[in-house]
Amino acid sequence: MSDLARTARQRDADDPLASRRALFVLDDGVYLDGNSLGALPRSVPGRVEDVVRRQWGALRIRSWDESGWWTAPERIGDRIAPLVGAAAGQIVVGDSTSVNVLKALVGAVRMADDARDEIVVDATTFPTDGYIAESAARLTGRTLRPVRPDEVPAALSGRTAAVLLNHVDYRSGRLHDLPSLTAAVHAAGAIAVWDLCHSAGALPVGLDEHGVDLAVGCTYKYLNGGPGSPAYLYVRSGLQDRFDSPLPGWNSHAEPFGMREAYEPAAGALRGRVGTPDILSMLALEAALEVWDGVSIDAVRAKSLALTDFFLECVRAYVPEGRVESLTPVRHEERGSQVALRCAPDAGDVMKRLIGRGIVGDFRRPDVLRFGFTPLYVGFADVERAARVLAEELR
Ligand SMILES: Cc1ncc(COP(=O)(O)O)c(C=O)c1O
């Protein structure tokens, strides 16, 4: 056994989160793609079976009340809230991240005065945010200004209505400085909207602490909600009265069953709801969130950094020099929970071979091997094995 393998074994033995692994369905491979689709928590299949057979099959329409279906979006929002540093009453779950980006960004611009004629967006963003920001600009009669995250402070002015940023870059795993960028947006008098897809469940976000205005995120990555599980929308309590959703469906009406002709928005985070919630996915997510009971997000962050550090150390030790180049920031303050390795010209083939050997990461065009580290179920021995197999494939 190598020194690194021995170190890995010891660190797994000392890991306070190691027992969480038993809460997930895993195989004998190494799953490093939880930043795309989290693994299945063991609590989910039984819950889904109950929701389908008893709540739907037996109780039918009664379940909207008796099984808490109607209030699920805000109840599950409150369950996610502590994971992203938010007090209760500010998050609703539902729709996809893309749809929530539209709600958040148009809602943000509608809070700004008419003289603010620009929307600033991260030019390196995950594509959906860019597409939707462009549409939000057209819908609100503003101009879209794509800039790199490090250029955002210089791009802000009295013309800025709202700024849409990613907390962690999906390609490189770079963590952007949410507190200082939010403060800069506020200093310019604009509204800050954050996409938390790659940070929620992997590191502390501190939405309330840092005064974030609106935020969105998915639940199928580090929150393990399952394929296509609903996303969420955060609207800071102080802004909720001013939040004017571009999708004012009947579920966000002050009196949804009043069936009124005129729209009157509900109070609070409920304004972020649209139509009938996707109950099956939503209640699968609710069951999945049980793995967080008693977990501190600071402990998750500490382990995440230890895992990515250790992976980079193993890659340096095992992989032939020059064969890969890490795109992941060295500084912890700039690192999310993934490692991206440039591997030209054969990253796609290399990832296929790794997956064939049970080491599951993903490939991002044109030449990036991406590995996500989910601290609740990835251990140090997994990390050492992944780097060792990668080295074998690259030799
Ligand atoms: C940063 C980011 N935003 C948005 C999305 C897409 O969200 P959805 O498919 O839920 O609309 C993703 C998907 O991976 C993402 O990584």
The ligand as an ORCA input file, in Angstrom:
! r2SCAN-3c Opt
* xyz 0 1
  C     -25.032     27.107    -12.689
  C     -26.223     26.439    -13.290
  N     -27.339     27.155    -13.516
  C     -28.436     26.581    -14.072
  C     -28.432     25.254    -14.425
  C     -29.612     24.633    -15.146
  O     -30.704     24.532    -14.389
  P     -32.072     23.832    -14.797
  O     -31.768     22.747    -15.776
  O     -32.562     23.325    -13.465
  O     -32.971     24.857    -15.353
  C     -27.315     24.473    -14.166
  C     -27.318     23.024    -14.500
  O     -26.395     22.295    -14.329
  C     -26.173     25.083    -13.607
  O     -25.062     24.382    -13.393
*
